[in-house]
Amino acid sequence: MSIELNHHNGENIILKNISKSYDSSDVIDDLNITFESGEFNVILGPSGCGKSTTMNMIAGLEEVTSGEIFIGETDVTQLEPKDRGCAMVFQNYALYPHMTVFNNIAYSLKIRRIPKTEIKQRVEAVAKIVSLTDYLDRLPSELSGGQRQRVAIGRAIVREPKVMLFDEPLSNLDAKLRQEMRMELTMLHKRLGATSIFVTHDQVEAMTLADKILILNKGKVEQFDTPKNIYQKPASTFVADFIGSPAMNLFPVNKVNDSYFDSAGNKILGRANIDNAVLGVRPEDIKVDSEGKIKGTLKYIEDMGAYQVLTLDVGQNKDFCINTTLGLDINIGDIVSFDILEENCHLFHPQTGRRISA
């Protein structure tokens, strides 16, 4: 008789006024976030923004300087990691090299003195989920990188946790394998239903995996929202510049007669809310047109296979990136005319960087 892993709805994870300091250095500053039950959340940001520290505080691997952490109804702020009901998957796999795949996955069950029959059934159920049924007798040294990562994931989910924590688990894999593992993680999450938090600096991982993305910058929240909203309605110039490849074009504009003009005198937007602003436009929302109002000198062309990315010098030490179709008859040094699609423009406050309007 086989055993099936239990499907959990997960638990809410609530961070209340969480701060973390090392000596006089503040890493996390007054973080207030609720990760909803059963959602796949990604913490995204540049190196040093506090994303791994945040995860480690949830796991209990780092003490909070101030604030409270709740998992479900339980205040876990002072609890040991083993008492928090979390399972964690690391970047470096952290497998026991002398143990078989079976014993690596079974280890946490053995130390909890689960009966041998149940251990066997649960390990076999997990192995089926993570496609390791044929590898249970092998050592980690006999596995590929992707297979080792599956062992680490299997070892985590065999405990049937309500909270799954992933600390950059795909960083050591090649591009093709990362893509495959993203799909597998998405399917695994839907199957298990645990509340998941995934730390990464890779925006592709964040956009493809997440129900919601928490973007951190120097220990502060820039935006916590769905991938769609983060891309289409970035809350700040930091988010606009961080998400998207190439990033959103950002440049200052000035109000003249209720319209916005750039520093070269080009009319950019036929409406203006405040005297000065930062205007943002994504590379795909710019149209190359021989009759276009704005002109730039072509500096560089990247052929991406399905499309081209043009980098234009528009003066005032400002470059513009444009995504365009293949086959344009242009060369480096040519003058390119283009228009910005007004309905897809974004406006940000020139001092705070926060979003004003679309």
C-alpha positions as CSV (number, residue, x, y, z in Angstrom):
1,M,0.0,0.0,0.0
2,S,1.4,3.4,-1.0
3,I,1.0,6.6,0.9
4,E,0.2,10.1,-0.6
5,L,1.7,13.3,0.8
6,N,-0.9,15.5,2.4
7,H,-2.0,18.6,0.6
8,H,-1.7,21.7,2.8
9,N,-3.3,25.1,2.4
10,G,-0.2,26.5,4.1
11,E,-0.2,29.2,6.7
12,N,-0.1,33.0,6.6
13,I,3.3,34.5,7.3
14,I,3.0,37.9,9.0
15,L,6.0,40.2,9.5
16,K,5.2,43.0,12.0
17,N,7.6,45.9,12.3
18,I,10.6,43.7,11.6
19,S,14.0,45.3,11.8
20,K,17.4,43.8,11.6
21,S,20.7,45.6,12.4
22,Y,24.3,44.5,12.7
23,D,26.1,46.9,15.0
24,S,25.3,50.3,13.6
25,S,24.3,48.9,10.1
26,D,20.5,48.6,9.4
27,V,19.8,45.7,7.0
28,I,16.0,45.6,7.3
29,D,14.0,48.6,8.4
30,D,10.4,48.3,9.8
31,L,9.1,45.6,7.4
32,N,5.4,45.0,7.5
33,I,4.3,42.2,5.1
34,T,1.7,39.4,5.0
35,F,2.4,36.4,2.8
36,E,-1.0,34.9,2.2
37,S,-1.7,31.2,2.8
38,G,-0.9,28.9,-0.1
39,E,0.7,31.6,-2.3
40,F,4.1,31.4,-4.0
41,N,5.9,34.6,-3.0
42,V,9.3,35.7,-4.4
43,I,11.6,38.2,-2.6
44,L,13.5,40.0,-5.3
45,G,16.2,42.6,-5.2
46,P,19.9,43.4,-5.8
47,S,22.7,42.0,-3.7
48,G,22.7,43.4,-0.2
49,C,19.0,44.5,-0.2
50,G,18.1,42.2,2.7
51,K,16.2,39.4,0.9
52,S,18.2,36.5,2.3
53,T,18.2,38.1,5.8
54,T,14.4,38.3,5.7
55,M,14.1,34.7,4.8
56,N,16.6,33.6,7.5
57,M,14.6,35.5,10.1
58,I,11.4,33.7,9.0
59,A,13.3,30.4,9.2
60,G,14.8,31.3,12.6
61,L,18.3,31.2,11.3
62,E,18.7,34.9,12.2
63,E,17.3,36.7,15.2
64,V,15.2,39.8,14.7
65,T,16.4,43.0,16.2
66,S,12.8,44.1,16.8
67,G,9.4,43.2,15.6
68,E,7.3,39.9,15.5
69,I,6.9,37.0,13.1
70,F,3.7,35.0,13.0
71,I,3.2,31.7,11.1
72,G,-0.5,31.2,11.2
73,E,-1.7,32.1,14.6
74,T,1.6,31.3,16.3
75,D,4.2,33.9,17.3
76,V,7.4,32.2,16.2
77,T,9.7,35.1,16.9
78,Q,11.6,33.4,19.7
79,L,11.1,29.8,18.5
80,E,13.9,27.5,17.4
81,P,14.0,26.7,13.6
82,K,12.9,23.1,14.2
83,D,9.7,24.3,15.9
84,R,8.5,26.7,13.2
85,G,7.1,24.2,10.7
86,C,9.3,25.5,7.9
87,A,11.3,23.5,5.4
88,M,14.2,25.1,3.5
89,V,16.0,24.5,0.2
90,F,19.4,26.1,-0.2
91,Q,21.5,27.1,-3.1
92,N,24.3,24.6,-2.3
93,Y,22.0,21.6,-1.9
94,A,23.6,20.7,1.5
95,L,23.3,16.9,0.8
96,Y,25.0,14.3,2.9
97,P,27.6,12.9,0.4
98,H,27.9,9.5,2.1
99,M,24.2,8.8,2.1
100,T,22.0,7.5,-0.8
101,V,19.2,9.6,-2.2
102,F,16.8,7.5,-0.2
103,N,18.6,8.2,3.1
104,N,19.1,11.9,2.3
105,I,15.3,12.3,1.8
106,A,14.5,10.1,4.8
107,Y,16.9,11.7,7.2
108,S,14.5,14.2,8.9
109,L,11.9,11.4,9.3
110,K,14.4,9.1,10.9
111,I,15.5,11.6,13.5
112,R,11.8,12.2,14.4
113,R,11.5,8.4,14.8
114,I,8.9,7.9,12.2
115,P,8.2,4.1,11.7
116,K,10.3,2.5,9.0
117,T,7.3,1.4,7.0
118,E,5.9,4.9,6.8
119,I,9.4,6.4,6.0
120,K,9.7,4.1,3.0
121,Q,6.2,4.9,1.8
122,R,6.7,8.7,2.2
123,V,10.1,8.7,0.5
124,E,8.8,6.7,-2.4
125,A,5.9,9.1,-2.8
126,V,8.2,12.1,-2.8
127,A,10.6,10.4,-5.2
128,K,7.7,10.0,-7.6
129,I,6.8,13.7,-7.3
130,V,10.4,14.9,-8.0
131,S,11.2,12.2,-10.6
132,L,13.8,10.4,-8.6
133,T,12.3,6.9,-8.3
134,D,15.1,5.3,-10.3
135,Y,17.8,7.1,-8.4
136,L,17.0,6.2,-4.7
137,D,20.1,3.9,-4.3
138,R,22.6,6.4,-5.8
139,L,25.0,8.8,-4.0
140,P,24.8,12.5,-4.6
141,S,28.2,12.3,-6.5
142,E,26.5,10.1,-9.1
143,L,23.8,12.7,-9.8
144,S,23.6,15.8,-12.1
145,G,23.1,19.2,-10.6
146,G,19.4,19.2,-11.4
147,Q,19.0,15.8,-9.8
148,R,20.8,16.9,-6.6
149,Q,18.5,19.9,-6.4
150,R,15.5,17.6,-6.7
151,V,16.9,15.6,-3.8
152,A,17.1,18.8,-1.7
153,I,13.5,19.6,-2.6
154,G,12.4,16.1,-1.9
155,R,14.1,16.2,1.5
156,A,12.1,19.4,2.3
157,I,8.7,18.3,1.1
158,V,8.8,14.8,2.7
159,R,8.2,16.6,6.1
160,E,4.9,17.9,4.6
161,P,5.6,21.5,5.7
162,K,3.1,24.3,5.7
163,V,5.8,26.7,4.8
164,M,8.5,26.2,2.1
165,L,11.5,28.5,1.9
166,F,13.8,28.5,-1.1
167,D,17.1,30.4,-0.9
168,E,18.3,30.9,-4.6
169,P,18.0,27.2,-5.2
170,L,18.4,27.4,-9.0
171,S,21.6,29.6,-9.1
172,N,24.0,26.7,-9.7
173,L,22.1,25.3,-12.7
174,D,22.5,26.1,-16.4
175,A,19.9,28.1,-18.2
176,K,18.0,25.2,-19.7
177,L,17.8,23.3,-16.5
178,R,16.7,26.5,-14.6
179,Q,13.8,26.8,-17.0
180,E,12.8,23.2,-16.5
181,M,13.1,23.5,-12.7
182,R,10.9,26.7,-12.7
183,M,8.2,24.7,-14.4
184,E,8.6,21.8,-12.0
185,L,8.5,24.1,-8.9
186,T,5.3,25.7,-10.1
187,M,3.6,22.3,-10.6
188,L,5.0,21.1,-7.2
189,H,3.6,24.2,-5.5
190,K,0.2,23.7,-7.0
191,R,0.2,20.1,-5.9
192,L,1.3,20.6,-2.3
193,G,-0.3,24.0,-1.5
194,A,2.3,25.1,1.0
195,T,3.0,28.8,1.5
196,S,6.2,29.3,-0.4
197,I,8.9,32.1,-0.2
198,F,11.6,32.0,-2.9
199,V,14.6,34.4,-2.7
200,T,16.3,35.3,-5.9
201,H,18.1,38.2,-7.7
202,D,16.9,36.8,-11.1
203,Q,13.8,38.8,-12.3
204,V,12.9,36.0,-14.8
205,E,12.6,33.5,-11.9
206,A,10.5,36.1,-10.0
207,M,8.2,36.9,-12.9
208,T,7.6,33.3,-13.9
209,L,7.2,31.7,-10.5
210,A,5.5,34.2,-8.3
211,D,1.9,34.9,-7.3
212,K,3.3,38.0,-5.7
213,I,6.8,39.6,-5.7
214,L,8.3,41.5,-2.8
215,I,10.9,44.0,-4.2
216,L,13.4,45.1,-1.6
217,N,15.9,48.0,-1.9
218,K,18.3,48.7,1.0
219,G,16.0,46.9,3.5
220,K,12.9,48.7,2.5
221,V,9.8,47.6,0.5
222,E,9.7,49.2,-3.0
223,Q,6.6,47.2,-4.1
224,F,4.7,44.1,-3.1
225,D,2.3,43.1,-5.9
226,T,1.6,40.6,-8.7
227,P,4.1,40.2,-11.5
228,K,1.7,41.8,-13.9
229,N,1.2,44.9,-11.8
230,I,4.9,45.2,-11.0
231,Y,5.7,45.2,-14.7
232,Q,2.7,47.4,-15.9
233,K,2.4,49.7,-12.9
234,P,5.9,50.0,-11.2
235,A,5.5,51.9,-7.9
236,S,8.9,53.7,-8.3
237,T,11.7,54.4,-10.6
238,F,13.7,51.8,-8.8
239,V,11.2,49.1,-9.7
240,A,10.8,50.5,-13.3
241,D,14.6,50.3,-13.8
242,F,15.0,46.9,-12.0
243,I,12.2,45.0,-13.8
244,G,12.4,44.4,-17.5
245,S,15.2,43.6,-19.9
246,P,16.1,46.1,-21.3
247,A,14.9,48.2,-18.4
248,M,12.3,50.9,-18.7
249,N,13.6,54.1,-20.3
250,L,13.6,56.9,-17.7
251,F,14.3,60.6,-18.4
252,P,13.3,64.0,-16.9
253,V,10.6,66.1,-18.6
254,N,9.5,69.6,-18.0
255,K,6.0,71.1,-18.2
256,V,5.4,73.7,-20.9
257,N,1.8,74.8,-21.7
258,D,0.3,71.7,-20.1
259,S,2.5,69.3,-22.1
260,Y,5.8,67.6,-21.2
261,F,9.0,68.2,-23.1
262,D,12.4,66.6,-22.7
263,S,15.6,68.5,-22.3
264,A,16.1,68.6,-26.1
265,G,12.8,70.3,-26.6
266,N,10.9,67.3,-28.0
267,K,7.2,67.1,-27.0
268,I,6.9,63.8,-25.2
269,L,3.4,63.8,-23.6
270,G,0.4,65.9,-24.4
271,R,-0.6,66.2,-20.8
272,A,1.2,67.3,-17.6
273,N,0.3,67.0,-13.9
274,I,3.2,68.7,-12.2
275,D,5.9,71.1,-13.3
276,N,8.7,68.5,-13.5
277,A,8.6,64.7,-13.6
278,V,10.5,61.6,-14.6
279,L,8.8,59.9,-17.6
280,G,9.2,56.2,-18.1
281,V,8.5,54.1,-21.2
282,R,9.2,50.5,-21.9
283,P,11.3,49.6,-24.9
284,E,8.4,47.8,-26.5
285,D,6.2,50.9,-26.2
286,I,8.3,52.9,-28.6
287,K,7.6,52.9,-32.4
288,V,10.3,53.4,-35.0
289,D,8.7,55.7,-37.6
290,S,10.4,57.7,-40.4
291,E,7.9,60.5,-39.5
292,G,8.6,60.2,-35.7
293,K,9.0,63.4,-33.6
294,I,12.0,62.2,-31.7
295,K,15.4,61.4,-33.3
296,G,18.5,59.6,-32.0
297,T,21.7,58.2,-33.4
298,L,22.0,54.4,-33.5
299,K,24.8,53.3,-31.2
300,Y,24.3,49.6,-30.9
301,I,22.0,46.7,-32.2
302,E,21.3,43.5,-30.3
303,D,19.8,40.7,-32.4
304,M,17.7,38.7,-29.9
305,G,16.4,36.2,-32.5
306,A,12.7,37.1,-32.4
307,Y,13.3,40.9,-32.2
308,Q,16.1,43.5,-32.1
309,V,17.1,45.9,-29.4
310,L,18.2,49.3,-30.6
311,T,20.3,51.6,-28.4
312,L,20.0,55.2,-29.5
313,D,21.9,58.3,-28.4
314,V,19.2,61.0,-28.1
315,G,21.6,63.7,-26.7
316,Q,22.1,65.1,-23.2
317,N,24.1,62.0,-22.4
318,K,20.9,60.0,-22.6
319,D,20.5,56.6,-24.3
320,F,17.2,55.1,-25.4
321,C,16.5,51.4,-25.8
322,I,13.8,50.3,-28.3
323,N,12.5,46.8,-29.0
324,T,11.7,46.5,-32.7
325,T,11.0,43.8,-35.3
326,L,13.8,42.2,-37.3
327,G,14.8,43.4,-40.7
328,L,15.1,47.2,-40.3
329,D,17.5,48.6,-42.9
330,I,19.6,50.6,-40.5
331,N,23.3,50.7,-39.5
332,I,25.4,52.0,-36.6
333,G,25.6,55.8,-36.9
334,D,22.2,56.2,-38.7
335,I,19.7,58.7,-37.5
336,V,16.5,56.9,-36.3
337,S,13.1,58.6,-35.8
338,F,10.6,57.3,-33.3
339,D,7.5,58.1,-31.4
340,I,6.5,57.2,-27.8
341,L,3.1,55.6,-27.3
342,E,1.5,58.1,-24.9
343,E,-1.0,55.7,-23.5
344,N,1.8,53.5,-22.2
345,C,3.8,56.2,-20.5
346,H,4.6,56.3,-16.8
347,L,5.2,59.3,-14.6
348,F,7.3,59.4,-11.4
349,H,8.0,62.1,-8.9
350,P,11.4,63.7,-9.6
351,Q,12.5,63.8,-6.0
352,T,11.0,60.7,-4.3
353,G,10.9,58.5,-7.4
354,R,7.4,57.3,-6.5
355,R,4.8,56.7,-9.2
356,I,2.5,59.7,-10.0
357,S,0.3,58.2,-12.7
358,A,0.2,56.2,-15.9
